[in-house]
């Protein structure tokens, strides 16, 4: 079996788009800012420390999984796995609220 020479984080899907849309600063409507505030509370209170740190780097510092993996000294796949678990928690919250 051949090993991948590069890694891409292009498979984040709908959960990633929803999270980016809520956390983005495009819209200043009241309900969006309220959901953003609630989502930040979920990030602070429901995610593990590692999930929280990776979510902050990925969504707020616009780092890709390769760069984050270098910071943590793990593979990009490990960062992607942590990010996927965090997205599932955030997506379940989004579905509950919306």
Secondary structure, DSSP 8 states (H G I E B T S, - for coil): ----S-------HHHHHHHHHHHSSS---HHHHHHHHHHHHHHHHHS-HHHHHHHIIIIIS---HHHHHHHHTS-HHHHHHHHHHHHHHHHHHHHHH-
